[in-house]
Amino acid sequence: MGAPPHGHPAGTGRQSIRVTGRVQGVSFRAYVADEARRLGLTGFVRNDRDGSVLIEAEGESAALDRLVAWCHRGSPSARVTGVEVASREPIGSREFAIRR
């Protein structure tokens, strides 16, 4: 089976995930990074000025689905009230980073 258009392996993708609620100041980004790395995903997580957290994650579709499911639960001290997901074109990220 060959690679799909744009040279990305089949079964991979990139998702933009915005998480709202009490997700800043509760180590949420560190937990996201740990979970994403455990799932073999690349990309980044950052706090946004509106109080939400933005995650750009790339990798196998099943792993992305598991990260989205994790985001609905969140870290122990977080209180997630919303999760919005949008598909993006993979860009070939090599690591998962925590951004400021």
C-alpha positions as CSV (number, residue, x, y, z in Angstrom):
1,M,0.0,0.0,0.0
2,G,1.5,3.3,-1.0
3,A,1.5,6.6,0.8
4,P,-1.5,8.9,0.4
5,P,-1.2,12.2,-1.4
6,H,1.3,14.7,0.0
7,G,3.6,11.8,1.1
8,H,2.0,11.2,4.5
9,P,1.7,7.6,5.7
10,A,-1.8,6.1,5.6
11,G,-3.6,6.2,8.9
12,T,-1.9,9.3,10.1
13,G,-3.1,12.8,10.6
14,R,-2.9,16.0,12.6
15,Q,-5.5,17.5,14.8
16,S,-5.9,20.9,16.4
17,I,-7.5,20.4,19.9
18,R,-8.8,23.3,22.0
19,V,-9.6,22.5,25.6
20,T,-11.6,24.9,27.7
21,G,-12.4,25.0,31.4
22,R,-10.0,25.2,34.3
23,V,-7.0,24.1,32.3
24,Q,-4.3,26.7,33.0
25,G,-2.3,26.8,36.2
26,V,-3.0,23.1,36.9
27,S,-0.1,21.5,35.1
28,F,-2.4,20.6,32.2
29,R,0.2,21.2,29.5
30,A,2.7,18.9,31.3
31,Y,0.1,16.1,31.5
32,V,-0.8,16.6,27.8
33,A,2.8,16.4,26.8
34,D,3.3,13.2,28.8
35,E,0.2,11.6,27.3
36,A,1.0,12.6,23.8
37,R,4.6,11.3,24.1
38,R,3.3,8.0,25.6
39,L,1.0,7.7,22.6
40,G,3.8,8.4,20.1
41,L,2.4,11.7,18.9
42,T,4.4,14.8,17.9
43,G,3.4,18.5,17.9
44,F,2.9,21.0,20.8
45,V,0.7,22.3,23.5
46,R,0.4,25.9,24.7
47,N,-1.8,28.1,26.8
48,D,-3.8,30.7,24.9
49,R,-4.7,34.2,26.2
50,D,-8.4,33.3,26.4
51,G,-7.7,30.8,29.2
52,S,-7.9,27.7,26.9
53,V,-5.2,25.3,26.0
54,L,-4.3,24.6,22.3
55,I,-2.9,21.2,21.3
56,E,-1.6,20.5,17.8
57,A,-0.9,16.8,17.7
58,E,0.3,14.6,14.8
59,G,0.6,10.8,14.4
60,E,-1.5,7.7,14.0
61,S,-5.2,8.2,13.9
62,A,-6.0,5.8,16.7
63,A,-3.4,7.6,19.0
64,L,-5.0,10.9,18.1
65,D,-8.4,9.5,19.0
66,R,-7.0,8.4,22.4
67,L,-5.5,11.8,23.1
68,V,-8.9,13.5,22.3
69,A,-10.6,11.1,24.7
70,W,-8.0,11.8,27.4
71,C,-8.6,15.6,26.9
72,H,-12.2,15.1,27.9
73,R,-11.1,13.8,31.2
74,G,-8.0,16.0,31.6
75,S,-5.4,16.1,34.3
76,P,-6.2,15.5,38.0
77,S,-6.6,19.2,39.0
78,A,-8.2,20.3,35.7
79,R,-11.9,20.8,35.1
80,V,-12.6,20.4,31.4
81,T,-15.8,22.0,30.1
82,G,-15.2,21.7,26.4
83,V,-13.0,20.1,23.7
84,E,-13.1,21.2,20.1
85,V,-11.2,19.2,17.4
86,A,-10.3,20.2,13.9
87,S,-8.4,18.1,11.4
88,R,-5.3,19.7,9.9
89,E,-2.7,18.7,7.2
90,P,0.3,16.9,8.8
91,I,3.5,18.9,8.7
92,G,6.0,16.3,9.9
93,S,6.6,17.4,13.5
94,R,9.5,15.5,15.1
95,E,8.8,15.9,18.8
96,F,6.1,17.0,21.2
97,A,6.9,20.3,22.9
98,I,5.4,22.5,25.6
99,R,5.2,26.1,24.4
100,R,4.6,29.2,26.5
